Amino acid sequence: MAVVLITGGARSGKSRRAEARVRGFPGRPVYIATAEALDAEMAERIAHHRARRGGDWIERETPLDLVAVLDATDGGGARLVDCLTLWLSNLLHAGREWSNEAALLAAALRRQKSPVILVTNEVGLGIVPDNALARSFRDAAGLLNQAIAEVADEVEFVVSGLPMKVK
C-alpha cells in the first residue's frame, strides 16, 4: 500500500502527475472528486478533467465524506483524491470541524490496503492574505497538508509540471 501526497501551486501540473502515478498501479483507477459543479466555470473545469482522464476511471464524488468513500473503495484499484483543498473548503462551508475531519482522514489513510494518491494546493508561498477569513483558510490548509504529509509514504511538490521529491 502507498499513500502519496502531491502538492504545488495552481496550474502546476499536480493533477496530471497524480493521474500518471495512479495509472502506475495495477487495477482500474478510481477518481475521488471533492469538487462540486456549483457554477458554469466549475462545471467546465470538471468536464476538462474528465476528458483528459478518459473513460476508464471509476468516478466517485464526495464533497464532504471522504473517509467513507476511501473505506468503501479500498481493496480495488489505486485511488486519486482530487483535491484536499476543495474538501477543506467544503468542510468549512458546511460548518464541520476541519481539524477533526483531518484527524479521521489521517487515521483512514493508515488503514488503507489499496494505494491512495492525494492532490492538494500549496497555499502558503504567497503574500499574507489581507483578511481574517483568507488567513484562516490558508492556515487550515497548511495544517491539513502537514497532517497528511506526516502519514504519507511519499510527498511530491510539482512546479511548472515538474515533480520534486520531498519525502
Secondary structure as GFF3:
##gff-version 3
##sequence-region A 1 167
A	DSSP	beta_strand	3	8	.	.	.	ID=ss1
A	DSSP	alpha_helix	14	23	.	.	.	ID=ss2
A	DSSP	beta_strand	30	33	.	.	.	ID=ss3
A	DSSP	alpha_helix	40	53	.	.	.	ID=ss4
A	DSSP	beta_strand	58	61	.	.	.	ID=ss5
A	DSSP	alpha_helix	66	73	.	.	.	ID=ss6
A	DSSP	beta_strand	79	82	.	.	.	ID=ss7
A	DSSP	alpha_helix	84	93	.	.	.	ID=ss8
A	DSSP	alpha_helix	98	111	.	.	.	ID=ss9
A	DSSP	beta_strand	116	121	.	.	.	ID=ss10
A	DSSP	alpha_helix	132	151	.	.	.	ID=ss11
A	DSSP	beta_strand	154	159	.	.	.	ID=ss12
A	DSSP	beta_strand	162	165	.	.	.	ID=ss13
###
